[in-house]
């Protein structure tokens, strides 16, 4: 059983999906910590309800990213965390964590990367008139959604789709796809998708 931390900045629906998969046996991970950069993130409420400790920090209270990442790293090490799963964490990961968890930080992104990286990926896809978008699971590097892609799932954009309906469709798919891919990574059966 691998010890993992989930990083989330918002509602935490993917955090919940990961926790549920771990509880049901679909993901061989012990979710040992939630890390959030927003005190009012609902993800922290979900963690509390699940009895999972949360490390909530205020980035503006630190002089540098390295300073708050050192504190996060201490919390991760105290829990024996081996893997980091990003689930709606809205900050770039810096060298402090990248070096400590090389090839062990995984992100979920709501597009078929390299298309539509960064914020508002669903809106980007709709604004571009794309007929397809999807989900990418990738290892994290120093760039914005540029790390090696592990798995992708395409999702069609229907003419009737609104931003809300497409976002909901992607979220529904993420909740099963992300834990499934995480399990493959833990089993070391996931192969990086060639570029």
DAQUI-V473071 format. One record per residue. N is the residue number from 1. RES is the residue in one small letter. SS is DSSP state (2 for helix, 1 for strand, 0 for the rest). OMEGA is omega in whole degrees, -180 to 180 (none if undefined). Layout:
# DAQUI-V473071
N:RES:SS:OMEGA, N:RES:SS:OMEGA
This chain:
# DAQUI-V473071
1:x:0:-180, 2:x:1:176, 3:x:1:-176, 4:x:1:171, 5:x:1:175, 6:x:1:176, 7:x:1:-179, 8:x:0:-179, 9:x:0:-171, 10:x:0:-174, 11:x:0:177, 12:x:0:-180, 13:x:2:176, 14:x:2:171, 15:x:2:-180, 16:x:2:179, 17:x:2:178, 18:x:2:179, 19:x:2:-180, 20:x:2:179, 21:x:2:178, 22:x:2:180, 23:x:2:-177, 24:x:2:-179, 25:x:0:179, 26:x:0:179, 27:x:0:-176, 28:x:0:-180, 29:x:1:173, 30:x:1:-180, 31:x:1:-169, 32:x:1:-175, 33:x:1:167, 34:x:1:174, 35:x:1:180, 36:x:1:179, 37:x:0:180, 38:x:0:-177, 39:x:0:-177, 40:x:0:178, 41:x:0:-180, 42:x:2:176, 43:x:2:180, 44:x:2:176, 45:x:2:179, 46:x:2:179, 47:x:2:179, 48:x:2:180, 49:x:2:-179, 50:x:2:-178, 51:x:0:180, 52:x:0:180, 53:x:0:178, 54:x:1:172, 55:x:1:-179, 56:x:1:-178, 57:x:0:-180, 58:x:0:-175, 59:x:2:-177, 60:x:2:178, 61:x:2:-179, 62:x:0:-180, 63:x:0:-177, 64:x:0:174, 65:x:2:180, 66:x:2:-179, 67:x:2:-179, 68:x:2:178, 69:x:2:175, 70:x:2:179, 71:x:2:176, 72:x:2:-179, 73:x:2:177, 74:x:2:179, 75:x:2:179, 76:x:2:-178, 77:x:2:179, 78:x:2:179, 79:x:0:-179, 80:x:0:-176, 81:x:0:180, 82:x:0:-177, 83:x:1:173, 84:x:1:177, 85:x:1:178, 86:x:1:-177, 87:x:0:-178, 88:x:0:176, 89:x:0:-168, 90:x:0:177, 91:x:0:172, 92:x:0:177, 93:x:0:-178, 94:x:0:-176, 95:x:2:-178, 96:x:2:-180, 97:x:2:-179, 98:x:2:-179, 99:x:2:-179, 100:x:2:-176, 101:x:0:-179, 102:x:0:-179, 103:x:0:176, 104:x:0:172, 105:x:1:-175, 106:x:1:180, 107:x:1:174, 108:x:1:-179, 109:x:1:-175, 110:x:0:170, 111:x:0:173, 112:x:0:-180, 113:x:0:13, 114:x:0:178, 115:x:0:172, 116:x:0:175, 117:x:0:174, 118:x:0:-175, 119:x:0:174, 120:x:0:-176, 121:x:2:-179, 122:x:2:177, 123:x:2:177, 124:x:2:-179, 125:x:2:-180, 126:x:2:179, 127:x:2:-180, 128:x:0:-178, 129:x:0:-180, 130:x:0:177, 131:x:0:-180, 132:x:1:170, 133:x:1:178, 134:x:1:-177, 135:x:1:173, 136:x:1:171, 137:x:1:-176, 138:x:1:171, 139:x:1:-177, 140:x:0:170, 141:x:0:-174, 142:x:0:-177, 143:x:0:178, 144:x:0:179, 145:x:0:-177, 146:x:0:-176, 147:x:0:-178, 148:x:0:-179, 149:x:1:-179, 150:x:1:-178, 151:x:1:178, 152:x:1:177, 153:x:1:179, 154:x:1:177, 155:x:1:-178, 156:x:1:175, 157:x:0:-179, 158:x:0:178, 159:x:0:-178, 160:x:0:-177, 161:x:0:169, 162:x:0:177, 163:x:2:-180, 164:x:2:-177, 165:x:2:179, 166:x:2:177, 167:x:2:179, 168:x:2:179, 169:x:2:179, 170:x:2:179, 171:x:2:-180, 172:x:2:-180, 173:x:2:-180, 174:x:2:-173, 175:x:2:175, 176:x:2:-175, 177:x:2:-176, 178:x:2:178, 179:x:2:179, 180:x:2:-180, 181:x:2:178, 182:x:2:178, 183:x:2:178, 184:x:2:179, 185:x:2:180, 186:x:2:178, 187:x:0:-176, 188:x:0:176, 189:x:0:180, 190:x:0:176, 191:x:0:178, 192:x:0:179, 193:x:0:180, 194:x:0:180, 195:x:0:none
